[in-house]
Amino acid sequence: MSAGFFVTGTDTGIGKTFISCLILKHFAAQQKKVAGMKPIAAGSENGKWQDVELLRAVSNVNVPDEYMNPYAFADPIAPHVAAERENVTIDIARIKSACNALAKKADVVVVEGVGGFLVPISAHETTADMAESLNLPVILVVGMRLGCINHALLTVQAIKHRHLPLVGWVANCIDPDMLMLEENIVALQQRIDAPLLGKVPFAEIPDMAQFSQCINFERWN
């Protein structure tokens, strides 16, 4: 199988897609064939899912939609609720099969989770179950805002509980008015047993070219 990573976050809307795109662009610049995957997307605009479109834009292999995005729901709500409303059952085996298909076409596959690590995807399964089934190294995106230390440490604990390797974490500065930002980052560095891969500064409209150097890939475990 090709190299792969599972990108999760401390919450929804904290920059998982942007960080996933930066990772894909890094490997693409090394002449690797790369593919992004969003197994579950919820919330469309004009029949398109923004996260999926962004991942597709930085992927350099052509793959069917059912591989890149096996499940897409119209409403921007929790995936298990969205699935119930559309009378769909999210099947982790189908997601794993799609990921394996991508791995046959790409050197590097970056899988972006939905919401946080323990978000339900069905009555009995969560994103963590999906990550465990895929068995990929995990990258944690921490949305830097008040309360993020607790969210980050709980997420790290949940990742370790699934015996998945945490290769590193990214501090994504989503609150321009956050007090004591650097002190919070230091506190997380002292408590997370994985390297800080980089700090992405706040931007109203994030620019991949501008922030492409924010992640230090030499720090990866």
Z-matrix of the N, CA and C atoms (Angstrom, degrees):
N
C 1 1.470
C 2 1.526 1 109.96
N 3 1.300 2 117.77 1 149.09
C 4 1.456 3 122.69 2 176.66
C 5 1.522 4 109.75 3 -70.38
N 6 1.333 5 115.51 4 172.44
C 7 1.456 6 119.78 5 175.87
C 8 1.523 7 109.51 6 -68.74
N 9 1.319 8 115.78 7 149.23
C 10 1.458 9 119.32 8 179.70
C 11 1.508 10 111.06 9 -151.99
N 12 1.336 11 115.53 10 156.92
C 13 1.456 12 122.01 11 178.37
C 14 1.519 13 108.79 12 -141.06
N 15 1.324 14 115.16 13 146.87
C 16 1.459 15 121.10 14 174.93
C 17 1.523 16 107.61 15 -111.44
N 18 1.316 17 116.47 16 119.83
C 19 1.467 18 121.79 17 -178.03
C 20 1.523 19 109.01 18 -100.17
N 21 1.322 20 115.74 19 118.96
C 22 1.457 21 120.72 20 176.60
C 23 1.524 22 108.79 21 -121.46
N 24 1.322 23 116.45 22 176.02
C 25 1.458 24 119.76 23 -176.82
C 26 1.505 25 112.66 24 -146.87
N 27 1.320 26 115.13 25 170.63
C 28 1.454 27 120.98 26 179.59
C 29 1.520 28 112.33 27 -76.44
N 30 1.324 29 116.88 28 -10.65
C 31 1.465 30 120.21 29 -176.86
C 32 1.527 31 107.21 30 -171.99
N 33 1.313 32 115.20 31 -178.03
C 34 1.459 33 119.71 32 171.60
C 35 1.530 34 108.86 33 -87.91
N 36 1.309 35 116.63 34 152.90
C 37 1.461 36 120.55 35 176.63
C 38 1.512 37 114.49 36 69.95
N 39 1.350 38 117.20 37 31.01
C 40 1.468 39 118.77 38 -177.85
C 41 1.536 40 111.94 39 -116.39
N 42 1.324 41 117.07 40 10.95
C 43 1.459 42 119.25 41 171.46
C 44 1.514 43 116.46 42 103.17
N 45 1.320 44 117.80 43 20.27
C 46 1.473 45 119.68 44 178.58
C 47 1.524 46 111.68 45 -59.79
N 48 1.325 47 116.26 46 -42.43
C 49 1.465 48 119.62 47 -177.69
C 50 1.524 49 110.94 48 -64.32
N 51 1.313 50 116.95 49 -44.33
C 52 1.462 51 121.04 50 -178.65
C 53 1.527 52 110.66 51 -62.36
N 54 1.326 53 116.89 52 -44.80
C 55 1.462 54 120.43 53 179.48
C 56 1.525 55 110.16 54 -66.05
N 57 1.322 56 116.86 55 -40.24
C 58 1.469 57 120.37 56 176.90
C 59 1.521 58 110.64 57 -58.79
N 60 1.329 59 116.23 58 -41.31
C 61 1.467 60 120.55 59 179.15
C 62 1.527 61 111.53 60 -65.73
N 63 1.334 62 117.17 61 -39.36
C 64 1.464 63 119.96 62 177.44
C 65 1.526 64 110.96 63 -61.85
N 66 1.331 65 116.48 64 -40.05
C 67 1.465 66 120.55 65 178.80
C 68 1.527 67 110.27 66 -64.65
N 69 1.314 68 116.13 67 -45.10
C 70 1.463 69 120.23 68 179.32
C 71 1.526 70 111.30 69 -61.44
N 72 1.331 71 116.59 70 -42.98
C 73 1.465 72 120.12 71 -179.53
C 74 1.530 73 111.12 72 -64.42
N 75 1.322 74 116.32 73 -36.23
C 76 1.468 75 119.95 74 178.49
C 77 1.524 76 110.69 75 -59.96
N 78 1.312 77 116.87 76 -48.81
C 79 1.463 78 119.66 77 -177.78
C 80 1.530 79 111.83 78 -72.79
N 81 1.323 80 116.65 79 -32.21
C 82 1.464 81 119.59 80 176.01
C 83 1.529 82 110.48 81 -63.32
N 84 1.339 83 115.98 82 -36.88
C 85 1.465 84 120.16 83 178.42
C 86 1.525 85 111.84 84 -66.39
N 87 1.328 86 116.65 85 -18.94
C 88 1.466 87 121.49 86 176.12
C 89 1.532 88 111.53 87 -92.03
N 90 1.323 89 115.06 88 16.98
C 91 1.472 90 121.84 89 178.64
C 92 1.526 91 112.66 90 66.77
N 93 1.327 92 116.07 91 26.89
C 94 1.458 93 120.68 92 175.46
C 95 1.525 94 109.80 93 -90.25
N 96 1.312 95 115.46 94 149.20
C 97 1.460 96 120.41 95 170.43
C 98 1.523 97 107.23 96 -82.52
N 99 1.338 98 115.98 97 122.66
C 100 1.465 99 119.81 98 -173.32
C 101 1.527 100 110.65 99 -124.99
N 102 1.327 101 114.44 100 148.23
C 103 1.465 102 120.52 101 177.73
C 104 1.518 103 109.58 102 -141.21
N 105 1.312 104 115.92 103 129.41
C 106 1.454 105 121.00 104 172.86
C 107 1.518 106 109.73 105 -91.26
N 108 1.322 107 115.54 106 151.99
C 109 1.460 108 120.38 107 178.90
C 110 1.518 109 109.60 108 -138.82
N 111 1.307 110 116.15 109 132.19
C 112 1.461 111 123.33 110 173.60
C 113 1.526 112 105.63 111 -121.42
N 114 1.329 113 118.20 112 90.83
C 115 1.469 114 120.17 113 -174.26
C 116 1.520 115 113.67 114 -56.77
N 117 1.349 116 115.41 115 -37.77
C 118 1.463 117 120.15 116 -177.62
C 119 1.524 118 108.44 117 -134.89
N 120 1.316 119 116.88 118 122.71
C 121 1.463 120 121.96 119 176.94
C 122 1.521 121 108.87 120 -123.08
N 123 1.316 122 115.92 121 137.43
C 124 1.464 123 120.47 122 179.54
C 125 1.522 124 109.11 123 -133.26
N 126 1.322 125 115.89 124 121.25
C 127 1.455 126 121.19 125 179.37
C 128 1.511 127 111.91 126 111.94
N 129 1.322 128 116.72 127 100.12
C 130 1.465 129 120.49 128 -178.39
C 131 1.519 130 110.60 129 -112.58
N 132 1.323 131 114.85 130 155.67
C 133 1.456 132 122.48 131 173.52
C 134 1.521 133 107.62 132 -127.61
N 135 1.321 134 115.42 133 119.08
C 136 1.469 135 120.96 134 -178.64
C 137 1.529 136 111.92 135 54.21
N 138 1.331 137 114.70 136 39.94
C 139 1.453 138 119.32 137 176.57
C 140 1.511 139 115.41 138 76.87
N 141 1.331 140 117.47 139 11.05
C 142 1.458 141 121.15 140 178.52
C 143 1.524 142 110.18 141 -126.22
N 144 1.329 143 115.14 142 148.96
C 145 1.452 144 122.03 143 179.09
C 146 1.520 145 107.75 144 -108.31
N 147 1.345 146 116.68 145 114.04
C 148 1.463 147 121.23 146 -170.58
C 149 1.528 148 112.39 147 -57.90
N 150 1.333 149 117.35 148 -43.85
C 151 1.463 150 119.69 149 -179.20
C 152 1.525 151 110.84 150 -58.26
N 153 1.321 152 115.70 151 -44.81
C 154 1.463 153 120.67 152 -178.85
C 155 1.526 154 110.26 153 -64.12
N 156 1.339 155 116.64 154 -42.23
C 157 1.466 156 120.16 155 -178.80
C 158 1.525 157 111.47 156 -64.42
N 159 1.332 158 116.96 157 -38.74
C 160 1.463 159 120.06 158 178.92
C 161 1.524 160 111.11 159 -66.36
N 162 1.327 161 116.48 160 -43.02
C 163 1.461 162 119.97 161 178.17
C 164 1.527 163 111.11 162 -64.63
N 165 1.322 164 115.98 163 -39.38
C 166 1.468 165 119.88 164 178.54
C 167 1.535 166 110.65 165 -63.85
N 168 1.328 167 116.26 166 -38.29
C 169 1.466 168 120.54 167 -176.27
C 170 1.527 169 112.30 168 -64.32
N 171 1.325 170 117.70 169 -30.84
C 172 1.470 171 119.62 170 -178.37
C 173 1.529 172 112.27 171 -99.30
N 174 1.315 173 117.52 172 -7.10
C 175 1.464 174 120.63 173 173.55
C 176 1.524 175 108.65 174 -76.46
N 177 1.317 176 116.63 175 145.34
C 178 1.467 177 119.04 176 -178.64
C 179 1.524 178 113.17 177 -117.71
N 180 1.330 179 116.04 178 18.13
C 181 1.463 180 120.50 179 171.68
C 182 1.528 181 107.96 180 -122.94
N 183 1.290 182 116.18 181 142.87
C 184 1.458 183 120.93 182 178.73
C 185 1.527 184 109.63 183 -86.74
N 186 1.320 185 115.39 184 120.77
C 187 1.463 186 120.16 185 -179.78
C 188 1.524 187 108.73 186 -134.53
N 189 1.311 188 117.54 187 152.06
C 190 1.467 189 120.18 188 178.27
C 191 1.527 190 111.57 189 -63.33
N 192 1.322 191 115.78 190 151.41
C 193 1.461 192 120.93 191 179.12
C 194 1.520 193 111.91 192 -56.81
N 195 1.337 194 116.82 193 -35.77
C 196 1.465 195 118.88 194 -176.16
C 197 1.525 196 112.35 195 -68.98
N 198 1.333 197 117.34 196 -16.02
C 199 1.463 198 120.01 197 173.39
C 200 1.526 199 110.65 198 -86.05
N 201 1.320 200 115.93 199 -45.94
C 202 1.461 201 119.76 200 -177.26
C 203 1.524 202 111.94 201 -71.34
N 204 1.314 203 117.10 202 -34.79
C 205 1.463 204 121.09 203 -175.47
C 206 1.530 205 109.96 204 -145.97
N 207 1.338 206 116.80 205 81.03
C 208 1.468 207 120.44 206 -176.85
C 209 1.526 208 114.18 207 -61.08
N 210 1.347 209 116.51 208 -32.90
C 211 1.465 210 119.42 209 -176.78
C 212 1.528 211 110.06 210 -130.36
N 213 1.330 212 115.99 211 124.26
C 214 1.466 213 121.78 212 179.20
C 215 1.523 214 108.87 213 -134.28
N 216 1.325 215 115.54 214 127.42
C 217 1.461 216 121.33 215 -177.57
C 218 1.525 217 110.20 216 -120.77
N 219 1.308 218 115.53 217 146.66
C 220 1.464 219 120.74 218 -172.65
C 221 1.521 220 112.98 219 -70.31
N 222 1.333 221 117.20 220 -41.51
C 223 1.466 222 120.17 221 -172.05
C 224 1.528 223 112.06 222 -87.46
N 225 1.343 224 117.39 223 141.04
C 226 1.468 225 121.46 224 178.71
C 227 1.530 226 111.07 225 -82.01
N 228 1.312 227 115.83 226 70.10
C 229 1.463 228 122.30 227 -177.29
C 230 1.525 229 108.82 228 -133.71
N 231 1.328 230 115.98 229 173.03
C 232 1.461 231 120.75 230 179.95
C 233 1.527 232 110.01 231 -52.70
N 234 1.329 233 117.75 232 137.96
C 235 1.468 234 120.12 233 -172.21
C 236 1.519 235 114.81 234 -60.50
N 237 1.328 236 117.93 235 -36.21
C 238 1.468 237 117.81 236 -179.38
C 239 1.524 238 111.09 237 -68.49
N 240 1.338 239 116.26 238 -33.15
C 241 1.466 240 120.42 239 177.06
C 242 1.527 241 109.80 240 -71.93
N 243 1.327 242 116.25 241 -43.53
C 244 1.468 243 120.49 242 178.47
C 245 1.521 244 110.95 243 -59.98
N 246 1.326 245 116.13 244 -41.64
C 247 1.465 246 120.17 245 179.72
C 248 1.525 247 111.08 246 -64.53
N 249 1.323 248 116.36 247 -42.59
C 250 1.465 249 120.28 248 178.79
C 251 1.522 250 110.81 249 -61.82
N 252 1.338 251 116.77 250 -42.25
C 253 1.462 252 120.63 251 -178.39
C 254 1.519 253 111.72 252 -64.70
N 255 1.327 254 116.66 253 -30.16
C 256 1.465 255 120.24 254 -179.56
C 257 1.529 256 112.20 255 -100.87
N 258 1.344 257 114.97 256 10.01
C 259 1.470 258 120.96 257 177.14
C 260 1.528 259 111.88 258 56.34
N 261 1.330 260 114.55 259 46.31
C 262 1.464 261 121.69 260 -179.55
C 263 1.525 262 108.91 261 -121.32
N 264 1.306 263 116.72 262 141.17
C 265 1.460 264 122.02 263 173.61
C 266 1.521 265 108.88 264 -106.18
N 267 1.322 266 116.50 265 120.55
C 268 1.461 267 120.77 266 178.39
C 269 1.524 268 108.83 267 -77.62
N 270 1.315 269 115.76 268 120.57
C 271 1.461 270 123.02 269 -174.79
C 272 1.530 271 109.31 270 -109.56
N 273 1.328 272 116.66 271 112.71
C 274 1.460 273 120.47 272 -178.80
C 275 1.523 274 111.51 273 -62.14
N 276 1.325 275 116.92 274 -34.17
C 277 1.471 276 119.83 275 178.73
C 278 1.526 277 110.94 276 -61.31
N 279 1.321 278 116.82 277 -37.69
C 280 1.467 279 120.54 278 177.50
C 281 1.522 280 110.37 279 -65.85
N 282 1.320 281 116.74 280 -40.43
C 283 1.463 282 120.96 281 178.78
C 284 1.526 283 110.44 282 -64.12
N 285 1.326 284 116.28 283 -43.54
C 286 1.467 285 119.91 284 179.27
C 287 1.523 286 110.94 285 -63.48
N 288 1.319 287 116.82 286 -39.90
C 289 1.463 288 120.72 287 178.18
C 290 1.522 289 111.06 288 -62.30
N 291 1.340 290 116.65 289 -41.24
C 292 1.466 291 120.92 290 178.40
C 293 1.521 292 110.74 291 -65.05
N 294 1.328 293 116.59 292 -40.87
C 295 1.466 294 120.83 293 179.05
C 296 1.525 295 110.56 294 -63.85
N 297 1.316 296 116.65 295 -42.20
C 298 1.468 297 120.44 296 177.69
C 299 1.528 298 111.25 297 -63.16
N 300 1.333 299 116.40 298 -36.66
C 301 1.465 300 120.18 299 177.72
C 302 1.527 301 110.65 300 -65.13
N 303 1.339 302 116.81 301 -40.58
C 304 1.464 303 120.43 302 176.61
C 305 1.523 304 110.64 303 -62.72
N 306 1.333 305 115.68 304 -40.16
C 307 1.463 306 120.29 305 -177.27
C 308 1.521 307 112.09 306 -63.67
N 309 1.313 308 117.17 307 -23.21
C 310 1.461 309 120.62 308 177.87
C 311 1.528 310 111.77 309 -78.12
N 312 1.332 311 116.22 310 -17.50
C 313 1.460 312 120.46 311 -177.50
C 314 1.524 313 113.09 312 -105.75
N 315 1.335 314 117.05 313 -19.99
C 316 1.462 315 120.89 314 -173.62
C 317 1.524 316 111.29 315 -124.77
N 318 1.333 317 115.36 316 153.13
C 319 1.463 318 120.87 317 174.24
C 320 1.520 319 111.16 318 -77.91
N 321 1.327 320 115.73 319 -32.78
C 322 1.464 321 121.42 320 -178.98
C 323 1.521 322 109.07 321 -134.23
N 324 1.327 323 115.97 322 129.37
C 325 1.465 324 122.10 323 176.16
C 326 1.526 325 108.11 324 -117.78
N 327 1.314 326 116.80 325 126.55
C 328 1.463 327 121.99 326 176.20
C 329 1.521 328 107.95 327 -111.81
N 330 1.327 329 115.34 328 116.56
C 331 1.461 330 121.68 329 -178.21
C 332 1.521 331 108.67 330 -102.17
N 333 1.317 332 116.17 331 120.44
C 334 1.467 333 120.65 332 177.96
C 335 1.522 334 109.84 333 -96.58
N 336 1.323 335 116.02 334 123.13
C 337 1.454 336 120.71 335 177.74
C 338 1.514 337 111.70 336 -70.16
N 339 1.318 338 115.08 337 178.00
C 340 1.464 339 120.89 338 178.60
C 341 1.522 340 107.96 339 -112.82
N 342 1.340 341 116.81 340 127.69
C 343 1.453 342 120.00 341 -179.27
C 344 1.514 343 111.76 342 62.04
N 345 1.340 344 115.87 343 -144.24
C 346 1.457 345 121.24 344 176.90
C 347 1.517 346 111.63 345 -88.23
N 348 1.333 347 115.95 346 -179.00
C 349 1.460 348 121.08 347 -170.91
C 350 1.527 349 113.25 348 -69.33
N 351 1.317 350 117.88 349 -27.50
C 352 1.467 351 120.24 350 -176.81
C 353 1.527 352 113.05 351 -109.15
N 354 1.312 353 117.45 352 19.70
C 355 1.466 354 120.60 353 178.01
C 356 1.527 355 109.65 354 -64.40
N 357 1.337 356 118.34 355 129.98
C 358 1.468 357 120.17 356 177.55
C 359 1.526 358 111.30 357 -65.12
N 360 1.330 359 115.19 358 141.10
C 361 1.464 360 119.67 359 173.21
C 362 1.528 361 111.05 360 -116.61
N 363 1.319 362 115.62 361 -8.99
C 364 1.466 363 121.46 362 175.24
C 365 1.521 364 107.23 363 -158.62
N 366 1.313 365 116.58 364 -173.76
C 367 1.463 366 120.22 365 -178.29
C 368 1.522 367 112.08 366 -63.52
N 369 1.318 368 117.19 367 -26.58
C 370 1.462 369 119.60 368 -172.89
C 371 1.524 370 114.18 369 -129.40
N 372 1.335 371 118.48 370 -1.43
C 373 1.458 372 120.30 371 -176.33
C 374 1.525 373 111.14 372 -127.42
N 375 1.322 374 114.95 373 155.30
C 376 1.458 375 122.05 374 -179.02
C 377 1.530 376 110.17 375 -126.24
N 378 1.327 377 114.96 376 175.61
C 379 1.459 378 119.79 377 174.38
C 380 1.523 379 110.90 378 -57.73
N 381 1.325 380 116.89 379 -33.48
C 382 1.463 381 120.73 380 178.43
C 383 1.523 382 111.53 381 -61.18
N 384 1.326 383 117.10 382 -38.52
C 385 1.467 384 120.27 383 176.97
C 386 1.524 385 110.59 384 -63.83
N 387 1.322 386 115.48 385 -39.94
C 388 1.464 387 119.87 386 177.53
C 389 1.524 388 110.39 387 -63.20
N 390 1.334 389 116.98 388 -46.00
C 391 1.461 390 120.88 389 -179.96
C 392 1.521 391 111.07 390 -62.10
N 393 1.321 392 116.26 391 -40.97
C 394 1.461 393 120.27 392 179.68
C 395 1.526 394 110.95 393 -64.25
N 396 1.317 395 117.00 394 -39.06
C 397 1.460 396 120.78 395 178.67
C 398 1.531 397 111.32 396 -65.97
N 399 1.324 398 116.79 397 -40.61
C 400 1.465 399 120.58 398 179.40
C 401 1.528 400 111.46 399 -70.85
N 402 1.344 401 115.72 400 -29.01
C 403 1.471 402 122.23 401 175.12
C 404 1.525 403 112.21 402 56.13
N 405 1.327 404 115.27 403 48.59
C 406 1.458 405 121.19 404 179.29
C 407 1.526 406 110.18 405 -107.66
N 408 1.326 407 118.52 406 151.94
C 409 1.457 408 120.88 407 171.07
C 410 1.530 409 109.81 408 -58.70
N 411 1.326 410 115.85 409 144.78
C 412 1.467 411 121.30 410 -173.34
C 413 1.523 412 111.06 411 -106.97
N 414 1.322 413 115.34 412 140.18
C 415 1.462 414 123.26 413 169.83
C 416 1.522 415 106.97 414 -117.38
N 417 1.319 416 116.24 415 127.22
C 418 1.462 417 121.68 416 -177.64
C 419 1.527 418 110.32 417 -101.90
N 420 1.318 419 116.15 418 126.04
C 421 1.462 420 121.79 419 173.77
C 422 1.525 421 107.85 420 -99.04
N 423 1.320 422 115.68 421 120.00
C 424 1.462 423 121.35 422 179.37
C 425 1.520 424 108.32 423 -101.86
N 426 1.323 425 116.35 424 115.84
C 427 1.455 426 120.62 425 174.84
C 428 1.518 427 108.90 426 -76.82
N 429 1.337 428 116.04 427 108.40
C 430 1.464 429 120.34 428 -173.08
C 431 1.526 430 110.58 429 -75.10
N 432 1.321 431 114.23 430 105.72
C 433 1.460 432 122.80 431 175.49
C 434 1.518 433 107.52 432 -159.35
N 435 1.311 434 116.55 433 171.35
C 436 1.458 435 120.88 434 -179.32
C 437 1.524 436 110.13 435 -56.32
N 438 1.324 437 116.52 436 128.10
C 439 1.458 438 121.42 437 -179.22
C 440 1.511 439 114.32 438 97.84
N 441 1.343 440 116.89 439 -5.21
C 442 1.467 441 119.36 440 -173.09
C 443 1.524 442 113.03 441 -70.51
N 444 1.327 443 118.01 442 -25.25
C 445 1.468 444 119.01 443 -179.47
C 446 1.521 445 110.27 444 -62.32
N 447 1.318 446 116.12 445 -48.71
C 448 1.465 447 120.02 446 178.19
C 449 1.521 448 111.10 447 -61.09
N 450 1.320 449 117.03 448 -46.39
C 451 1.465 450 120.88 449 -179.54
C 452 1.530 451 110.94 450 -60.66
N 453 1.325 452 116.55 451 -42.30
C 454 1.462 453 120.46 452 -178.09
C 455 1.524 454 111.55 453 -66.84
N 456 1.328 455 116.87 454 -45.53
C 457 1.466 456 119.70 455 -176.89
C 458 1.523 457 111.60 456 -68.78
N 459 1.320 458 117.35 457 -35.82
C 460 1.464 459 119.79 458 175.13
C 461 1.527 460 110.76 459 -65.04
N 462 1.329 461 116.15 460 -39.21
C 463 1.464 462 119.64 461 179.06
C 464 1.523 463 110.99 462 -66.27
N 465 1.320 464 116.85 463 -43.09
C 466 1.466 465 120.42 464 177.36
C 467 1.524 466 110.36 465 -59.55
N 468 1.321 467 115.95 466 -42.61
C 469 1.466 468 120.44 467 178.51
C 470 1.526 469 110.92 468 -60.16
N 471 1.328 470 116.50 469 -42.28
C 472 1.466 471 120.84 470 -179.67
C 473 1.527 472 111.26 471 -67.09
N 474 1.329 473 117.28 472 -38.10
C 475 1.470 474 121.10 473 177.92
C 476 1.527 475 110.27 474 -63.91
N 477 1.331 476 116.29 475 -44.82
C 478 1.467 477 120.36 476 179.64
C 479 1.523 478 110.92 477 -64.49
N 480 1.326 479 116.92 478 -35.67
C 481 1.465 480 121.27 479 179.38
C 482 1.524 481 111.05 480 -60.48
N 483 1.337 482 115.94 481 -29.15
C 484 1.470 483 120.46 482 178.95
C 485 1.533 484 111.89 483 -89.77
N 486 1.323 485 116.86 484 3.91
C 487 1.469 486 122.42 485 177.73
C 488 1.530 487 111.87 486 59.06
N 489 1.328 488 115.01 487 36.63
C 490 1.461 489 120.75 488 176.82
C 491 1.525 490 109.35 489 -100.73
N 492 1.324 491 118.32 490 138.79
C 493 1.462 492 120.12 491 179.03
C 494 1.528 493 111.34 492 -71.92
N 495 1.324 494 116.02 493 129.60
C 496 1.463 495 121.63 494 174.63
C 497 1.519 496 106.97 495 -97.44
N 498 1.335 497 117.00 496 106.61
C 499 1.464 498 119.96 497 -174.75
C 500 1.524 499 112.17 498 -81.07
N 501 1.319 500 117.24 499 -15.87
C 502 1.450 501 119.83 500 178.66
C 503 1.511 502 111.87 501 163.60
N 504 1.332 503 114.89 502 175.23
C 505 1.462 504 120.19 503 179.51
C 506 1.520 505 109.52 504 -138.12
N 507 1.318 506 114.67 505 156.87
C 508 1.462 507 122.24 506 -178.46
C 509 1.523 508 108.87 507 -122.32
N 510 1.321 509 116.29 508 131.17
C 511 1.465 510 121.56 509 174.66
C 512 1.527 511 108.02 510 -89.42
N 513 1.318 512 116.45 511 108.03
C 514 1.462 513 121.06 512 -179.56
C 515 1.527 514 108.65 513 -103.57
N 516 1.312 515 116.28 514 114.11
C 517 1.470 516 121.33 515 -171.63
C 518 1.527 517 110.05 516 -83.28
N 519 1.318 518 115.95 517 93.32
C 520 1.462 519 120.99 518 -174.46
C 521 1.523 520 113.20 519 -95.50
N 522 1.340 521 117.15 520 -12.22
C 523 1.466 522 120.78 521 -179.86
C 524 1.525 523 108.63 522 -117.01
N 525 1.342 524 117.71 523 107.09
C 526 1.466 525 119.83 524 -177.01
C 527 1.522 526 113.05 525 -66.91
N 528 1.329 527 117.06 526 -16.75
C 529 1.461 528 121.10 527 -177.60
C 530 1.523 529 112.86 528 -104.47
N 531 1.328 530 117.77 529 12.22
C 532 1.459 531 119.87 530 -178.40
C 533 1.524 532 110.59 531 -63.24
N 534 1.311 533 115.64 532 129.61
C 535 1.455 534 121.33 533 177.47
C 536 1.524 535 109.88 534 -81.87
N 537 1.335 536 116.25 535 145.46
C 538 1.467 537 122.09 536 174.16
C 539 1.531 538 111.96 537 56.17
N 540 1.311 539 115.54 538 44.20
C 541 1.467 540 120.21 539 -178.34
C 542 1.524 541 111.77 540 -58.35
N 543 1.312 542 117.02 541 -52.30
C 544 1.466 543 120.10 542 -176.27
C 545 1.523 544 111.39 543 -63.03
N 546 1.335 545 116.62 544 -36.81
C 547 1.465 546 119.81 545 178.85
C 548 1.526 547 110.95 546 -64.47
N 549 1.322 548 116.15 547 -36.69
C 550 1.464 549 120.21 548 177.54
C 551 1.527 550 110.93 549 -67.54
N 552 1.319 551 116.66 550 -39.92
C 553 1.462 552 120.07 551 178.34
C 554 1.525 553 110.45 552 -63.94
N 555 1.330 554 116.64 553 -43.07
C 556 1.468 555 120.43 554 177.76
C 557 1.524 556 110.74 555 -61.53
N 558 1.329 557 116.70 556 -42.01
C 559 1.464 558 120.46 557 178.95
C 560 1.525 559 111.11 558 -59.81
N 561 1.315 560 116.26 559 -39.95
C 562 1.465 561 119.98 560 178.34
C 563 1.529 562 110.99 561 -69.92
N 564 1.324 563 117.27 562 -39.93
C 565 1.465 564 120.01 563 177.72
C 566 1.526 565 111.43 564 -59.47
N 567 1.314 566 116.17 565 -36.41
C 568 1.460 567 120.82 566 -178.86
C 569 1.524 568 112.47 567 -72.75
N 570 1.325 569 116.71 568 -19.42
C 571 1.459 570 120.20 569 -172.00
C 572 1.528 571 114.82 570 -114.54
N 573 1.318 572 117.56 571 -15.77
C 574 1.466 573 120.66 572 179.61
C 575 1.523 574 108.93 573 -100.42
N 576 1.319 575 115.91 574 121.71
C 577 1.461 576 121.39 575 -178.21
C 578 1.531 577 110.51 576 -84.26
N 579 1.302 578 114.39 577 60.15
C 580 1.467 579 122.76 578 177.83
C 581 1.524 580 106.28 579 -164.19
N 582 1.320 581 117.85 580 151.30
C 583 1.463 582 119.77 581 -174.91
C 584 1.527 583 113.61 582 -71.70
N 585 1.327 584 114.77 583 146.29
C 586 1.459 585 120.71 584 168.64
C 587 1.521 586 106.67 585 -75.56
N 588 1.314 587 116.25 586 114.56
C 589 1.465 588 120.81 587 -176.26
C 590 1.519 589 112.47 588 -80.38
N 591 1.333 590 116.31 589 -21.78
C 592 1.449 591 118.36 590 -179.79
C 593 1.511 592 112.23 591 166.77
N 594 1.320 593 114.31 592 165.18
C 595 1.466 594 121.92 593 176.64
C 596 1.521 595 107.71 594 -121.04
N 597 1.318 596 115.74 595 122.52
C 598 1.464 597 121.21 596 179.88
C 599 1.519 598 108.10 597 -101.41
N 600 1.336 599 118.84 598 117.30
C 601 1.464 600 120.99 599 -177.60
C 602 1.517 601 112.43 600 -68.87
N 603 1.323 602 114.77 601 160.84
C 604 1.463 603 120.50 602 179.24
C 605 1.524 604 110.28 603 -67.91
N 606 1.326 605 114.90 604 142.27
C 607 1.465 606 121.36 605 173.30
C 608 1.516 607 108.14 606 -152.23
N 609 1.331 608 116.83 607 136.66
C 610 1.463 609 120.61 608 177.50
C 611 1.522 610 110.22 609 -59.69
N 612 1.325 611 115.88 610 -43.18
C 613 1.466 612 121.97 611 176.55
C 614 1.525 613 106.86 612 -126.32
N 615 1.332 614 117.97 613 96.51
C 616 1.469 615 120.66 614 -177.65
C 617 1.523 616 111.98 615 -58.86
N 618 1.315 617 115.11 616 139.21
C 619 1.460 618 121.59 617 -178.90
C 620 1.527 619 108.79 618 -117.20
N 621 1.337 620 115.97 619 118.12
C 622 1.467 621 119.78 620 -175.90
C 623 1.519 622 112.05 621 -63.70
N 624 1.311 623 116.98 622 -38.05
C 625 1.464 624 119.69 623 179.89
C 626 1.525 625 110.58 624 -65.66
N 627 1.326 626 116.30 625 -40.26
C 628 1.460 627 121.17 626 -178.49
C 629 1.525 628 111.69 627 -67.08
N 630 1.336 629 116.60 628 -37.38
C 631 1.465 630 120.65 629 -173.08
C 632 1.530 631 113.19 630 -103.49
N 633 1.317 632 117.26 631 11.71
C 634 1.468 633 120.23 632 -175.67
C 635 1.522 634 112.68 633 -63.42
N 636 1.338 635 116.96 634 -24.06
C 637 1.462 636 120.50 635 -179.32
C 638 1.523 637 113.09 636 -94.14
N 639 1.314 638 117.26 637 5.73
C 640 1.469 639 119.98 638 -176.39
C 641 1.523 640 112.90 639 -73.71
N 642 1.327 641 116.77 640 -23.78
C 643 1.458 642 120.23 641 -178.94
C 644 1.519 643 109.16 642 -101.95
N 645 1.329 644 115.60 643 126.40
C 646 1.458 645 121.76 644 179.95
C 647 1.526 646 109.04 645 -94.75
N 648 1.304 647 116.26 646 99.68
C 649 1.461 648 120.39 647 -175.15
C 650 1.527 649 112.42 648 -72.63
N 651 1.324 650 117.58 649 -13.31
C 652 1.463 651 120.10 650 176.91
C 653 1.522 652 111.78 651 -72.46
N 654 1.327 653 117.11 652 -15.27
C 655 1.464 654 120.13 653 -179.23
C 656 1.522 655 113.09 654 -86.38
N 657 1.330 656 116.43 655 -6.07
C 658 1.460 657 118.81 656 -175.59
C 659 1.512 658 110.25 657 -62.03
N 660 1.340 659 115.93 658 139.45
C 661 1.476 660 120.93 659 174.50
C 662 1.525 661 110.15 660 -68.97
